[in-house]
């Protein structure tokens, strides 16, 4: 009888360990099934004006209409299930102009703004090396910026410091965002 009791206690303990381990590993799987992760690219053209003064100034801005809602729906989620939106990368280049470069620009700052949210510096490049006609910016923000792209419209703004007069140009901005959301 005592031996049977010991065997039953050990069996119950072993079954409990297996059951708890299964729930823990299922929780990890459940999380992967209910979480949606994807990259969300945005692209904007920013027309700059001729800048005759040197020093720090705004080079230009572009107001974009957010299509984040449609992208989330394509990925089986929605705006109200959006958990996190963080900037992954930003590239600025001259539009249809392979001979222009950033030689007379000392630094560039890339900002985002949206209704009800303060303007935030999200990426920059300082210093800018000579003969660059495309820049991959350094990411300055690790903040969750979901509220900016949840807005109907948001603004990309480029500021910087120039060391010589600059002609009007057209800049192409490509920003890639990492999206984390719960699945529907």
Phi, psi and omega in degrees: 000317179295322179293319179297320179295319178296315180298316180295318178298316179294321179296317179295318178298314180298315178299320179297316179298315180296317181296314179296317178299320179296317179296321179295313181291327177293326178299319177296318178293318180300320179298318181293327180287326186264001179249137178246125178234130176200163176268138181240106180274143171234154179217139181218151171252128179244118178271121177267156174264165175296131180247105182273336178272152176255158179118190181288136180191170176274125179277325180170173179209163178215133177264128182245148172267127183286133172244024180300321180303313180294321179294320178296317180296324176298333182257024175061042176211188182210172180302320182287347177258003180291122181265320188203141176221113182234146179288131180257317181201155175219131175234133177240130179217168178278136181281124177049041182211098183273353181260344178287153176214174183262026185303325183265014177246124182277321179206159178228140175236138183242123185242157171233143176219152175205157180309131176079000180235141179290154175295136183232133172286119183246342179200157180201170174216119180203118000275169175256124180286154179296156175065028177264124175250002174214137182236131169262116185278157174275135181283127181256350186236129172251013181289155171281112185254026183305320183297335180288314182272352171286335180297155179299316176229153175218162185240130168263132180230135177249125175239164178178188179235126177250147182257358178207165177300144181238135175285163175297137181218167175245122181251140175257127180244124175242118177242137178242129182248144174262124183252133171233126182214163174273144180284153177293000000 
